[in-house]
Amino acid sequence: MLKHTIHEEITVRRSPEEMDELRRFARSALERSKLSDYERGLLLLALDEVLTAIIEFARKGNGEEKVTIIFDINDVRVRIAIEDSQNQFGNDINEEQFRLLSENPARREIDVQFLVSVVDEMSYKFQKGIENKLILTKFIEGGS
């Protein structure tokens, strides 16, 4: 039976001005987990990587423009769900724009290799017009 359970959620406007609040929220939730300081720091970096890509570099879209972070923490694992209200993406990039984007080393992307080196499970679910959600899971060593 799990003794230690935390469920916290925050929804904010998808705006760079909200990054500090999201970082404080994430730090507060993770400080109550049983992760080591090192694992907690790596997870905060991974979360920051995702949030920066979503908030600062995402295209504006459907008007809602909100992001929700849900922490579900227990003795065994830390699960973080990041839900982006942007769930409609039109392909408005022509071939020339695609070439320029693909040749630009400075373009901003989520570093998937870094994320998978930090978490034990990662899943992404996108359903056009319905859902845009990333779930990161880190198991707690010795968790029971």
BELDA-V767502 format. One record per pair of residues at least 6 apart in sequence whose C-alpha atoms are under 8 Angstrom apart, sorted by sequence separation. I is the first residue (numbers start at 0). GAP is how many residues later the second one is. D is the distance in Angstrom with one decimal. If there is no record, write none. Layout:
BEGIN
I/GAP/D, I/GAP/D
END
This chain:
BEGIN
11/6/6.8, 71/6/6.1, 72/6/6.1, 100/6/7.0, 115/6/7.1, 124/6/6.9, 125/6/4.5, 70/7/7.2, 71/7/5.1, 124/7/5.9, 125/7/6.4, 70/8/5.9, 71/8/6.4, 123/8/7.7, 124/8/5.2, 30/9/7.6, 70/9/4.8, 123/9/5.7, 124/9/6.4, 29/10/6.5, 69/10/5.6, 70/10/6.7, 123/10/4.4, 68/11/6.9, 69/11/5.1, 122/11/5.8, 123/11/6.3, 9/12/7.9, 68/12/5.7, 69/12/6.6, 121/12/7.3, 122/12/5.2, 67/13/7.9, 68/13/4.7, 121/13/5.6, 122/13/6.8, 67/14/5.7, 68/14/6.4, 120/14/8.0, 121/14/4.7, 9/15/7.8, 66/15/7.1, 67/15/5.0, 120/15/6.0, 121/15/6.3, 66/16/5.6, 67/16/6.6, 119/16/7.8, 120/16/5.0, 26/17/7.1, 66/17/4.6, 118/17/6.4, 119/17/5.8, 120/17/6.8, 25/18/7.2, 65/18/6.2, 66/18/6.1, 118/18/5.8, 119/18/5.1, 64/19/7.5, 65/19/5.2, 118/19/4.9, 119/19/6.5, 64/20/5.6, 65/20/7.7, 117/20/7.7, 118/20/7.9, 7/21/7.3, 22/21/7.9, 63/21/6.3, 64/21/6.2, 63/22/7.5, 5/23/7.9, 61/23/8.0, 61/24/6.3, 22/25/7.4, 60/25/6.3, 61/25/7.8, 59/26/7.9, 61/26/7.1, 60/27/7.4, 60/28/7.8, 53/30/7.5, 18/32/7.7, 18/33/7.8, 18/36/8.0, 15/39/6.0, 86/39/7.3, 88/39/7.5, 13/40/7.7, 14/40/5.5, 15/40/5.7, 32/40/6.5, 86/40/7.2, 87/40/5.5, 13/41/5.2, 14/41/6.8, 32/41/7.3, 33/41/6.9, 86/41/5.6, 87/41/5.2, 28/42/7.1, 32/42/7.9, 86/42/5.0, 86/43/6.2, 86/44/5.7, 32/45/7.4, 86/45/5.4, 84/46/7.6, 85/46/6.8, 83/47/7.8, 84/47/6.9, 82/48/7.7, 83/48/5.5, 82/49/5.9, 83/49/6.3, 82/50/4.5, 13/51/5.1, 56/51/7.0, 81/51/5.6, 82/51/6.6, 12/52/6.0, 13/52/4.6, 80/52/6.8, 81/52/5.2, 12/53/4.4, 13/53/5.5, 80/53/5.7, 81/53/6.3, 11/54/5.6, 12/54/6.3, 80/54/4.4, 10/55/6.7, 11/55/5.7, 52/55/7.0, 79/55/5.6, 80/55/6.4, 10/56/5.6, 11/56/6.5, 52/56/6.5, 78/56/6.9, 79/56/5.1, 10/57/4.2, 52/57/6.2, 78/57/5.7, 79/57/6.4, 9/58/5.6, 10/58/6.6, 78/58/4.4, 8/59/7.0, 9/59/5.5, 77/59/5.6, 78/59/6.5, 8/60/5.7, 9/60/6.7, 49/60/6.1, 76/60/6.8, 77/60/5.2, 8/61/4.3, 48/61/6.4, 76/61/5.6, 77/61/6.3, 7/62/5.8, 8/62/6.3, 48/62/7.5, 76/62/4.1, 77/62/7.3, 6/63/7.2, 7/63/5.2, 75/63/5.8, 76/63/5.1, 6/64/5.5, 7/64/6.8, 75/64/5.2, 5/65/7.3, 6/65/4.7, 74/65/7.1, 75/65/7.8, 5/66/5.8, 6/66/6.4, 75/66/7.8, 76/66/7.4, 4/67/7.4, 5/67/5.0, 75/67/4.4, 4/68/5.6, 5/68/6.3, 45/68/7.3, 74/68/5.2, 75/68/5.6, 3/69/7.7, 4/69/4.4, 45/69/5.7, 74/69/6.0, 3/70/5.1, 4/70/7.1, 2/71/7.5, 3/71/5.5, 1/72/6.7, 2/72/7.0, 45/72/7.1, 1/73/6.2, 42/75/6.4, 41/76/6.3, 42/76/7.4, 38/79/7.8, 34/105/5.9, 33/106/6.7, 34/106/7.7, 1/142/7.5
END
